Amino acid sequence: MGIETTQIGIAQIGTTRRVVMRAAGGVAAVVGLLSLVRCGAGQSAPAADAPRPSGQPVTLRYLARGSQANLDIQRNGVAAFEQANPKIKIQFDVATNYFEKLRTELASGDTSDVAFTAQGGAQALANDGGLMAMDPFIARDVKPGDYYDYALESGRHKGKSYVFPYDGGTFALAYNKQLFDNAQLPYPDDTWTWEKYAQVAARLTVDRNGKRADDSGFDPRQIAQYGSTSIRGDYWYYIWANGGDILTKDKQKSTLDSREALDTIQWLADLHTKRVIMPSPKFPEADPAAVAGDVGFTAGRVALSPHGRWRVSEYRRLAQFAWDVAPMPKGKAGRAAYGWFSGMSIISGSKAAAEAWEFCKFWGSEPGQRLVTERGQAVPAMPKLATGPLFLTSSPPTNNKAYLEAIKDARQPPAAYILDGAAYGEILNPVLNAIWAGEQVAHVGIPPLVSQLNSVLARGRT
């Protein structure tokens, strides 16, 4: 799972897929490169009558990526697929820098047949013709209602489908039960607001002298335990929760200069620099205690971690303590929801498109979705599985319903719309980084950037 962007508001993120697998500059480089080796987007799509496998022996080159837990799932799935499809063999290739490898392949013309793409990166590749449209295959093999709308929407670009679901889901709040019990604090529940989150996280942030973040004498340079993982990467989500947005409804212009956006960004910065309830670039000397994201949570040194469902497989593998999840807290505008699916894409130019589709379909249909679900890698893309015991009793966590409750309102992340992530980040990141470090104020630093951001957006999704 992941979002492919640079360190920008779309995914500064990390989240952040967490992000987890973000290739700085990769999208922009691929987009520029593909124009040299591909025709227009969608031109390589199969004919209206989607072809069937030839029945002859075929070897598909598959470009994989992900955490160790995710790669284990993919290898197990490849074995199951080959057993069910003895004429199709899979050459399994893992890329550390996924987009760097893919753009090299595309430049040479010697490409993989199938790739595990990511939200944002897939849209950018599809925009320049690097991915094959799957619509004829989907029209033939997928029944309406078999999938959540947001799962299929995650793979669309300009009305065509380029990704079939593999892993994904919605966000929930993970919490370390042991740290809550030690502090004699009640666990999170569906009444929490983000301000309540900050207050509790302050009680769970402890320096090496035993002082908590809201105690007199607390030393932010000597942290033993953080109440929260850093949440600045998905700042756009918190703007949503406060009733704002970072883009206009038509996705063509920035609204980062709105009061809701600026107030929220500054609030996030203050959580890092003033209240210091999460790892902060203002206090680099707090390292190595300033562990980030999932590493801190699974190490037992961070109490609260908003996360996408795809992180659960790693939590299960690494966390040596009791944990569970709660719904994401409410903002001023209520409880916002977001989520997406990354999945399998057929690379334009594949000479085995029919067989490649069979591999993509395996992962998105019941056999593949059962594999990723039982390992905690995804909320199933299929309601039939998501609302059944396979998902609901898959533990930990116990409260799997928290992910399902967010589905009806789940929004796609900005990475699905901001295609030139590198250029966007070059403008925004320096100022954001200064704000996160307490060296700049959001209301002063961001408004002058909006016209430049609008120029980038004008080159994107139309």
NORSUL-V689808 format. One record per pair of residues at least 6 apart in sequence whose ideal C-beta (glycine too) atoms are under 8 Angstrom apart, sorted by the first residue. I is the first residue (numbers start at 1). J is the second residue. Records with the same first field share a line. If there is no record, write none. Layout:
# NORSUL-V689808
I = J / J
This chain:
# NORSUL-V689808
1 = 17 / 20 / 21 / 66 / 70 / 118 / 167 / 168 / 308 / 310 / 342 / 377 / 378
2 = 16 / 17 / 18 / 19 / 20 / 21 / 22 / 65 / 66 / 118 / 119 / 342
3 = 10 / 11 / 13 / 15 / 16 / 17 / 19 / 22 / 118 / 119 / 120 / 121 / 340 / 413 / 415
4 = 11 / 21 / 22 / 23 / 26 / 27 / 98 / 99 / 117 / 118 / 119 / 120 / 121 / 122 / 124 / 415 / 421
5 = 11 / 13 / 22 / 27 / 120 / 121 / 415 / 418 / 421 / 424 / 425
6 = 22 / 24 / 25 / 27 / 28 / 421 / 422 / 424 / 425 / 426 / 429
7 = 13 / 14 / 22 / 24 / 425 / 429
8 = 418 / 421 / 424 / 425 / 428 / 429 / 432
9 = 235 / 236 / 246 / 256 / 414 / 424 / 428 / 432
10 = 120 / 236 / 413 / 414 / 415 / 418 / 421 / 424
11 = 19 / 22 / 120 / 233 / 234 / 413 / 414 / 415 / 421
12 = 232 / 233 / 234 / 235 / 425 / 429 / 432
13 = 19 / 22 / 233 / 234
14 = 20 / 22 / 233 / 293
15 = 233 / 234 / 307 / 308
16 = 22 / 233 / 234 / 293 / 308
17 = 118 / 119 / 308 / 310 / 311 / 342
18 = 233 / 293 / 294 / 307 / 308 / 311
19 = 233
20 = 67 / 293 / 294 / 311
21 = 65 / 66 / 98 / 118
23 = 97 / 98 / 99 / 100 / 121
24 = 422 / 425
25 = 422
26 = 97 / 98 / 99 / 100 / 103 / 121 / 422
27 = 99 / 120 / 121 / 124 / 419 / 420 / 421 / 422
28 = 420 / 421 / 422 / 423
29 = 99 / 100 / 103 / 422
30 = 99 / 102 / 103 / 106 / 121 / 124 / 125 / 128 / 130
31 = 124 / 125 / 127 / 128 / 419 / 420
33 = 103 / 106 / 107
34 = 103 / 106 / 125 / 128 / 129 / 130
35 = 128
36 = 107
37 = 106 / 107 / 109
38 = 44 / 106 / 128 / 129 / 130 / 348 / 349
39 = 129
40 = 129
41 = 126 / 127 / 128 / 129 / 133 / 157 / 158 / 160
42 = 126 / 129 / 133 / 160
43 = 129 / 348
44 = 129 / 132 / 133 / 348 / 349
45 = 132 / 133 / 134 / 135 / 136 / 160
46 = 132 / 133 / 136 / 137 / 353 / 354
47 = 136
48 = 136
49 = 136
50 = 136 / 137 / 139 / 140 / 141 / 354 / 357
51 = 353 / 354
52 = 354
53 = 87 / 88 / 354 / 355 / 358
54 = 354 / 355
55 = 87
56 = 87
57 = 87 / 88 / 89
58 = 87 / 88 / 89 / 352 / 355
59 = 88 / 89 / 90 / 91
60 = 88 / 89 / 90 / 91 / 113 / 114 / 352 / 355 / 356 / 359
61 = 91 / 93 / 111 / 112 / 113 / 114
62 = 78 / 90 / 91 / 92 / 93 / 112 / 113 / 114 / 115 / 116 / 359
63 = 93 / 95 / 98 / 101 / 102 / 105 / 112 / 114 / 115 / 116
64 = 71 / 74 / 92 / 93 / 94 / 95 / 116
65 = 94 / 95 / 98 / 116 / 118
66 = 74 / 116
67 = 313 / 314
68 = 314 / 317
69 = 313 / 314 / 316 / 317 / 375 / 377
70 = 167 / 310 / 313 / 377
71 = 94
72 = 375
73 = 313 / 371 / 372 / 375 / 377
74 = 92 / 116
75 = 92
76 = 371
77 = 362 / 363 / 368 / 371 / 372
78 = 90 / 92
80 = 362 / 367 / 371
81 = 88 / 90 / 359 / 362 / 367 / 368
82 = 88 / 89 / 90
84 = 362 / 367
85 = 358 / 362
88 = 355 / 358 / 359
90 = 359
93 = 112
95 = 101 / 102
98 = 115 / 116 / 118 / 121
99 = 121
102 = 111 / 112 / 115 / 125 / 130
105 = 111 / 112 / 347
106 = 130 / 347
109 = 349
111 = 347 / 348 / 349 / 350
112 = 347
113 = 346 / 347 / 350 / 351 / 352 / 355 / 356
114 = 344 / 345 / 346 / 347 / 350 / 356 / 359 / 360
115 = 344 / 345 / 347
116 = 166 / 342 / 343 / 344 / 345
117 = 125 / 131 / 162 / 163 / 342 / 343 / 344 / 345
118 = 342
119 = 154 / 340 / 341 / 342 / 412 / 413 / 415 / 416
120 = 413 / 415 / 416 / 418 / 421
122 = 131 / 155 / 157 / 162 / 163 / 342 / 345
123 = 157 / 162 / 415 / 416 / 417 / 419 / 461
124 = 419 / 420 / 421
125 = 131 / 162 / 345
126 = 133 / 157 / 158 / 160 / 162
127 = 157 / 158 / 419 / 461
129 = 348
130 = 347 / 348
131 = 162 / 163 / 345 / 346 / 347 / 348
132 = 162 / 345 / 346 / 347 / 348 / 350 / 353
133 = 160 / 161 / 162
134 = 155 / 161 / 162 / 163 / 164 / 346 / 357 / 360
135 = 160 / 161
137 = 357 / 361
138 = 152 / 161 / 164
141 = 361
145 = 383
146 = 382 / 383 / 384
147 = 165 / 364 / 381 / 382 / 383
148 = 381 / 382 / 383 / 386 / 407
150 = 339 / 340 / 341 / 407 / 410 / 412
151 = 165 / 168 / 341 / 381
152 = 161 / 165 / 381
153 = 412
154 = 163 / 165 / 168 / 340 / 341 / 342 / 343 / 412 / 416
155 = 161 / 162 / 163 / 164 / 165 / 341 / 343 / 345
156 = 162 / 163
157 = 461
158 = 461
162 = 345
163 = 341 / 342 / 343 / 344 / 345
164 = 343 / 344 / 345 / 360 / 361 / 363 / 364
165 = 341 / 343 / 363 / 364 / 369 / 381
166 = 341 / 342 / 343 / 344 / 363 / 364 / 368 / 372 / 378
167 = 310 / 341 / 342 / 343 / 372 / 377 / 378
168 = 308 / 309 / 310 / 339 / 340 / 341 / 342 / 343 / 378 / 379 / 381
169 = 308 / 309 / 310 / 339 / 341 / 378 / 379 / 403
170 = 308 / 309 / 337 / 338 / 339 / 379 / 403 / 404 / 406 / 407 / 410
171 = 237 / 306 / 307 / 308 / 309 / 328 / 337 / 338 / 339 / 403 / 406
172 = 306 / 307 / 309 / 325 / 326 / 327 / 328 / 397 / 399 / 402 / 403 / 406
173 = 188 / 192 / 197 / 304 / 305 / 306 / 307 / 325 / 326 / 327 / 328 / 329 / 402
174 = 297 / 304 / 305 / 306 / 307 / 311 / 315 / 323 / 324 / 325 / 397
175 = 187 / 188 / 303 / 304 / 305 / 323 / 324 / 325 / 326
176 = 297 / 300 / 302 / 303 / 304 / 321 / 322 / 323
177 = 187 / 321 / 322 / 323 / 324
178 = 300 / 321 / 322
179 = 204 / 225 / 300 / 303
180 = 186 / 187 / 204 / 303
183 = 203 / 204
185 = 200 / 203 / 204
187 = 324 / 326
188 = 197 / 200 / 304 / 326 / 329
189 = 326
190 = 326 / 327
192 = 326 / 327 / 329 / 330
193 = 329 / 330 / 331
194 = 238 / 241 / 329 / 330 / 331
196 = 329
197 = 228 / 304 / 329
198 = 228 / 271 / 275 / 277
199 = 214
200 = 227 / 304
201 = 213 / 226 / 227 / 228 / 277 / 278 / 303 / 304
202 = 212 / 213 / 214 / 227 / 275 / 277
203 = 212 / 213 / 214 / 227
204 = 212 / 225 / 226 / 227 / 228 / 277 / 303 / 304
205 = 212 / 213 / 218 / 223 / 225 / 226 / 227 / 228 / 276 / 277 / 278
206 = 212 / 213 / 223 / 224 / 225
207 = 218 / 219 / 220 / 222 / 223 / 224
208 = 219 / 222 / 223 / 224
209 = 217 / 219 / 222
211 = 217 / 218 / 219
212 = 218
213 = 220 / 227 / 275 / 276 / 277
214 = 275
218 = 276
220 = 276 / 280 / 282 / 283 / 286
221 = 283 / 285 / 286
222 = 286 / 289
223 = 276 / 279 / 283 / 286 / 289 / 290
224 = 289 / 301
225 = 289 / 301 / 302 / 303
226 = 277 / 278 / 279 / 289 / 290 / 291 / 296 / 301 / 302 / 303
227 = 277 / 278 / 302 / 303 / 304
228 = 271 / 277 / 278 / 302 / 303 / 304 / 305
229 = 278 / 279 / 292 / 293 / 294 / 296 / 297 / 302 / 304 / 305 / 306
230 = 272 / 278 / 279 / 280 / 292 / 293
231 = 238 / 268 / 271 / 278 / 306
232 = 268 / 269 / 272 / 432 / 436
234 = 306 / 413
235 = 264 / 265 / 268 / 432
236 = 245 / 246 / 413 / 414
237 = 336 / 338 / 413
238 = 264 / 267 / 268 / 331
239 = 245 / 246 / 260 / 261 / 264 / 265
240 = 331 / 333 / 336 / 338 / 411
241 = 328 / 329 / 330 / 331 / 332 / 333 / 334 / 335 / 336
242 = 260 / 263 / 264 / 331 / 332 / 333
243 = 260 / 331 / 332 / 333
244 = 255 / 258 / 259 / 260 / 261 / 264
245 = 255 / 258 / 260 / 261
246 = 254 / 255 / 256 / 261 / 414
247 = 253 / 254 / 255 / 414 / 417 / 418 / 457
248 = 254 / 255
251 = 417 / 457 / 460 / 461
252 = 454 / 457 / 458 / 462
253 = 454 / 457
254 = 450 / 453 / 454 / 457
255 = 261
256 = 262 / 265 / 428 / 446 / 447 / 449 / 450 / 453
257 = 446 / 447 / 450
261 = 446
262 = 442 / 443 / 446 / 447
263 = 442
265 = 432 / 435 / 442 / 446
266 = 435 / 441 / 442 / 443
268 = 436
269 = 435 / 436 / 438 / 442
271 = 277 / 278
272 = 278 / 279 / 280 / 281 / 282 / 436 / 438
273 = 280 / 282 / 436 / 437 / 438
274 = 438
276 = 282 / 283
278 = 302
279 = 286 / 290 / 291 / 292 / 296
280 = 286 / 290 / 436 / 437
281 = 433 / 436 / 437
282 = 436 / 437 / 438
283 = 290
284 = 290
289 = 301
291 = 299 / 301 / 302
293 = 305
294 = 305 / 307 / 311 / 314 / 315
296 = 302 / 305
297 = 305 / 307 / 315 / 319
298 = 314 / 315 / 318 / 319
299 = 318
300 = 319 / 320 / 321
306 = 328
307 = 315
308 = 339
309 = 339 / 376 / 377 / 378 / 379 / 403
310 = 377 / 378
312 = 376 / 377 / 396 / 397
313 = 375 / 376 / 377
315 = 323 / 376 / 396
316 = 375 / 376 / 396
322 = 396
323 = 396 / 397
324 = 396 / 397 / 398 / 399
325 = 397 / 399 / 400 / 402 / 403
326 = 399 / 402
327 = 335 / 402 / 405 / 406
328 = 335 / 336 / 337 / 406
329 = 335
335 = 406 / 409
336 = 409 / 411
337 = 406 / 407 / 408 / 409 / 410 / 411
338 = 406 / 410 / 411 / 412 / 413
339 = 379 / 406 / 407 / 410 / 411
340 = 410 / 412 / 413 / 416
341 = 378 / 381
343 = 360 / 363 / 364
344 = 359 / 360 / 363 / 364
345 = 360
346 = 353 / 356 / 357 / 360
350 = 356
362 = 368
363 = 369 / 372
364 = 381
365 = 382
366 = 382 / 384 / 385
369 = 378 / 380 / 381 / 382 / 385
370 = 385 / 390
372 = 378 / 380
373 = 379 / 380 / 385 / 390 / 391 / 394
374 = 390 / 394
376 = 394
379 = 386 / 391 / 403 / 404 / 407
380 = 386 / 390 / 391
385 = 391
386 = 404 / 407
387 = 404
391 = 400
392 = 400 / 401
393 = 400
394 = 400
415 = 421
416 = 461
417 = 460 / 461
418 = 424 / 456 / 457 / 460 / 461
419 = 459 / 460 / 461
420 = 456 / 459 / 460
423 = 456 / 459
424 = 453 / 456 / 457
427 = 449 / 452 / 453 / 456
428 = 446 / 449 / 453
431 = 440 / 445 / 446 / 449
434 = 440 / 445
435 = 441 / 442 / 445 / 446
